[in-house]
Amino acid sequence: MSAHAKMVWAPESSPADKRNVWTALKRGWRGRCPRCGEGKLFRAFLKVDDHCSACGQDFTPHRADDLPAYLVIIIVGHIVVPLALLIETNYSPPVALQLAIYLPLTLIASLALLQPVKGAVVGLQWALRMHGFDEQNPTE
């Protein structure tokens, strides 16, 4: 057999089906199962369910950890800080008024984004077969 012979893949060694990253991110953002898009991803505000109620996908391997919180800080910071600078330089309102606007805005935006961002992170992990989301290699 020559060095350039065609390789034949056995079923157990064939590459796994490709998972669409953008679809998984969108489904996770909406709080749905990244695999089927039907079942709920969360059983509580930030508690990821153990399994999808529709397709049975196991969510226990996810390791979102602190990444969603860091991403929310970056997103909200990039919205609130330019807004605060724009208002301060153009209108110069009293500090008490600024605090009355920016603190609740920051809190509400952070709470509103935390679950969708965590869902997107779990969806990304599933799509990229990170941690235990790879059926071919469950010991990862």
QUIDABEL-V783944 format. One record per run of one state. SS is the DSSP state (a for helix, b for strand, c for the rest). FROM is the first residue (numbers start at 0). TO is the last residue. If there is no record, write none. Layout:
[[SS,FROM,TO] [SS,FROM,TO]]
This chain:
[[c,0,9] [a,10,12] [c,13,19] [a,20,28] [c,29,30] [b,31,31] [c,32,38] [b,39,39] [c,40,40] [b,41,41] [c,42,46] [b,47,47] [c,48,49] [b,50,50] [c,51,56] [b,57,57] [c,58,65] [a,66,90] [c,91,93] [a,94,126] [c,127,139]]
